[in-house]
Amino acid sequence: MGPVMLDVQGTSLSQEDKEILQHPLVGGLIFFTRNYQSPEQIADLSQQIRVAANKPILIAVDHEGGRVQRFRDGFSLIPAMGKLWQMSAQNITLAKELAKQSAILMALEVQAVDIDISFAPVLDINNISDVIGDRAFHQQPDYVSELAEAFINGLHQVGMKATGKHFPGHGSVKADSHIDLPIDTRSRAEIFQQDLTPFKQLIGKGKVDALMPAHVIFPDVDSQAVGFSHYWLQNILREQLGFNGVIFSDDLSMQGAASVGGYIERAEAAQAAGCDMLLLCNNRDGCVDVLDNANISTSLVGGERLKKLLKMPDKNNNWSTLSENLAWQQASKLIKSYR
């Protein structure tokens, strides 16, 4: 599988989309709200993409719940993960069950329209970051770990792989990496004792299938933003923490990625640092420039990791029959009862 994940503009494929999907470097596609009209339409678009690519292709979406849920009309509304603690009246057992059932509900619906993964769960701590906020499960690292583990168990129960983000934690820096380059000046010790804890604990339990690094610089650890840092991704994540799953770059069109140059430089730096798949979104010209001119390559090892994220074929899991699924019924009933 190729190392580039890109997007398409509309609700159906253009001729250019079809040609780009066949490029040998393209191995993934991410959906946005603009691609969605109805469950039936997005399922058809997923199928169009797989046919046009004519090869294994990983289809993804950001469908965490709360304010980050790309598909709404026709889909169940998933609560923000940061709301579960209040919804459960601070009962950890109930909060974990809500997390698990939220994951089951989300994953079954996303898979029913032929999408492989949602980029979830968020493992950041709800601290001072406005862009994270209630996307995070909690303000305490150990609670984040417990609730995220329950969420991942729900994903795994219905066959979806888990992508933890934003390694090693975006919650303790104010700036938004979509529009700025956040710099977290805390000490290495504080970062490792606080923000890194959920990642370390869940990687140690073998729960995390993929990770997405933050476009954040931690000067006391390394001068490069995490997604471009060989030290963060290889020395810490791969070697010290023993992570052997997929590493996605965060979107390379974000302002937080601009520290290393233009799109070609960003793609080359992210792959050199250790990212298995490079997200190039919302900039078709930049994406084409990378495909045509960047010094990046398909990796056999990275490709094998990526293939493990593809959902298993299941003829019984489609949108028209989803309401008959017992797990979906139970999850939907529980989440609705707390809305």
Secondary structure, 3 states (H helix, E strand, C coil): CCCEEECCCCCCCCHHHHHHHCCCCEEEEEECHHHCCCHHHHHHHHHHHHHHHCCCCEEEECEEECCEECCCCCCCCCCCHHHHHHHCCCCHHHHHHHHHHHHHHHHHHHHHCCCCEECCCECCCCCCCCCCHHHCCCCCHHHHHHHHHHHHHHHHHCCCCCEEEEECCCCCCCCCCCCCCCECCCCHHHHHHCCCHHHHHHHHCCCCCEEEECCCECCCCCCCCHHHCHHHHHHHHHHHCCCCCEEECCCCCCHHHHHHCCHHHHHHHHHHHCCCEEEECCCHHHHHHHHHHCCCCCCHHHHHHHHCCCCCCCCCCCHHHHHHCHHHHHHHHHHHHCC
